[in-house]
């Protein structure tokens, strides 16, 4: 990771995490958005926390900013070793974009929410969308 800013909101077992990152993807060069899609779904990008999670993900290419981005939105049920026996509802949404200044980096803007199964999230989906949209308009 070349740059990372993470914003956290939590109450008990409920968390909302918003993140802005410029990712240096191990000296890979991304020629197009399909290269980004392949990398974003790899264990390297997902990390240990998410690699084996059964997440239902919707992806679409978005070019509204003038450069190609992969918009994602997904939900899952998950557990955490920190909270044995608890099941959580988890959702995540955001963008992976080819960085406009070079194809060695990916810009990631995303937001995820986790709450015990059946409980409402502490932040509404619109709060995540607002965070993402504001940064998409000002980050590049």
C-alpha positions as CSV (number, residue, x, y, z in Angstrom):
1,X,0.0,0.0,0.0
2,X,1.4,3.4,-1.0
3,X,-1.2,5.4,0.9
4,X,-4.0,4.5,3.3
5,X,-6.5,6.6,5.3
6,X,-9.0,4.6,7.4
7,X,-12.0,6.1,9.2
8,X,-13.7,4.0,11.9
9,X,-17.1,4.3,13.6
10,X,-18.1,1.7,16.2
11,X,-20.5,0.9,18.9
12,X,-20.2,-2.4,20.7
13,X,-20.0,-5.1,18.1
14,X,-21.2,-2.8,15.3
15,X,-18.6,-1.2,13.0
16,X,-18.4,0.9,10.0
17,X,-15.1,1.4,8.2
18,X,-14.4,3.8,5.4
19,X,-11.1,3.7,3.6
20,X,-9.2,5.5,0.9
21,X,-6.1,3.8,-0.5
22,X,-3.6,4.1,-3.3
23,X,-2.4,0.5,-3.7
24,X,1.0,-0.4,-5.2
25,X,0.1,-3.9,-6.4
26,X,3.5,-5.6,-6.2
27,X,5.0,-4.1,-9.3
28,X,2.1,-5.3,-11.5
29,X,1.1,-3.1,-14.4
30,X,-2.6,-2.8,-15.1
31,X,-3.5,-2.4,-18.7
32,X,-7.3,-2.3,-18.4
33,X,-10.1,-2.6,-15.9
34,X,-10.3,-6.4,-16.4
35,X,-6.8,-6.6,-15.0
36,X,-8.1,-4.6,-12.0
37,X,-11.1,-7.0,-11.7
38,X,-8.8,-10.1,-11.7
39,X,-6.5,-8.5,-9.1
40,X,-9.4,-7.3,-6.8
41,X,-10.8,-10.8,-6.6
42,X,-7.4,-12.4,-5.9
43,X,-6.3,-13.7,-2.4
44,X,-3.5,-11.1,-2.6
45,X,-5.9,-8.2,-2.8
46,X,-8.6,-9.7,-0.4
47,X,-6.1,-10.6,2.3
48,X,-6.5,-13.3,5.0
49,X,-9.6,-11.7,6.5
50,X,-11.7,-11.9,3.4
51,X,-10.1,-14.6,1.2
52,X,-12.4,-17.4,2.3
53,X,-15.6,-15.4,2.9
54,X,-18.6,-16.3,0.9
55,X,-19.6,-12.9,-0.2
56,X,-22.2,-12.2,-2.8
57,X,-20.6,-9.5,-4.9
58,X,-22.0,-7.4,-7.7
59,X,-19.5,-5.7,-10.0
60,X,-19.8,-3.3,-12.8
61,X,-17.4,-1.0,-14.8
62,X,-18.0,2.7,-14.2
63,X,-16.4,5.3,-16.4
64,X,-18.3,8.3,-15.1
65,X,-15.2,9.9,-13.6
66,X,-13.4,9.9,-17.0
67,X,-11.2,6.9,-16.1
68,X,-12.1,3.2,-15.6
69,X,-13.3,2.0,-12.2
70,X,-14.7,-1.2,-11.0
71,X,-17.7,-0.5,-8.8
72,X,-18.5,-3.3,-6.3
73,X,-21.2,-4.0,-3.8
74,X,-21.6,-7.1,-1.7
75,X,-23.1,-8.8,1.4
76,X,-22.2,-11.8,3.5
77,X,-22.7,-13.5,6.8
78,X,-19.4,-13.9,8.6
79,X,-17.8,-14.9,12.0
80,X,-14.8,-13.5,13.8
81,X,-12.3,-15.3,15.9
82,X,-12.5,-12.3,18.2
83,X,-16.2,-13.1,19.0
84,X,-16.6,-16.9,19.1
85,X,-20.2,-18.0,18.4
86,X,-21.3,-14.7,17.0
87,X,-22.6,-14.4,13.4
88,X,-22.4,-11.0,11.7
89,X,-24.1,-9.4,8.7
90,X,-21.4,-7.7,6.6
91,X,-21.7,-5.5,3.6
92,X,-19.1,-3.6,1.5
93,X,-19.2,-1.2,-1.4
94,X,-16.8,1.0,-3.2
95,X,-14.5,1.4,-6.3
96,X,-11.2,0.1,-7.5
97,X,-9.9,2.5,-10.2
98,X,-7.0,2.6,-12.5
99,X,-5.0,5.5,-11.2
100,X,-5.2,8.3,-13.8
101,X,-1.5,9.1,-13.4
102,X,-0.1,5.7,-14.0
103,X,-1.0,2.0,-14.4
104,X,1.2,0.8,-11.6
105,X,-1.3,1.8,-8.9
106,X,-4.9,1.3,-8.1
107,X,-7.1,3.8,-6.2
108,X,-9.5,2.2,-3.8
109,X,-12.3,4.0,-2.1
110,X,-14.7,1.8,0.0
111,X,-16.9,1.4,2.9
112,X,-17.9,-1.7,4.9
113,X,-20.4,-2.3,7.7
114,X,-20.6,-5.2,10.2
115,X,-23.2,-5.8,12.8
116,X,-24.4,-8.8,14.8
117,X,-26.9,-10.8,12.6
118,X,-30.4,-9.2,12.7
119,X,-29.4,-5.9,14.3
120,X,-29.5,-2.6,12.3
121,X,-26.2,-1.1,11.2
122,X,-25.0,2.0,13.1
123,X,-24.5,3.8,9.8
124,X,-27.0,3.7,7.0
125,X,-26.1,2.7,3.5
126,X,-26.5,6.3,2.5
127,X,-23.7,7.4,4.9
128,X,-21.3,5.0,3.1
129,X,-22.5,6.2,-0.3
130,X,-22.1,9.8,0.7
131,X,-18.5,9.1,1.8
132,X,-17.6,7.3,-1.4
133,X,-19.3,9.8,-3.7
134,X,-17.6,12.9,-2.0
135,X,-14.2,11.3,-2.3
136,X,-14.7,10.1,-5.9
137,X,-15.4,13.7,-6.9
138,X,-12.4,15.2,-5.1
139,X,-9.7,12.5,-5.0
140,X,-8.2,12.5,-8.4
